[in-house]
Amino acid sequence: MSQTKDMGKDGKRRRRPPKKVHKKRIDINQEALDFKNTETLKKFVTESGRILPRRITGMPAKLHRKLTQEIKRARNVLLVK
């Protein structure tokens, strides 16, 4: 039985190391999150208008929920695309 490059010495499949995702760590306090503050909100939105996920921004869950709410409010008032 020949071994392929995906197989280890014991015949089991080897796992690839996970790809490193570069985090865009942005530290911000909760008071600075406001729907009228469009410059800070644009840091968390892509060019196509999608909100960046937590795994990329590195924010705590509670703060990310507040951020999402403020981005949606700003969209509603047509301040952010």
FENMOWO-V265589 format. One line per field, one symbol per residue. burial: # if it has 9 or more other ideal C-beta (glycine too) atoms within 8 Angstrom, else .. A space follows every 50 residues. Layout:
burial = ???
//
This chain:
burial = ......#..................#.#....#.#.##.##..##..... ##...####...##.###.##.###....#.
//
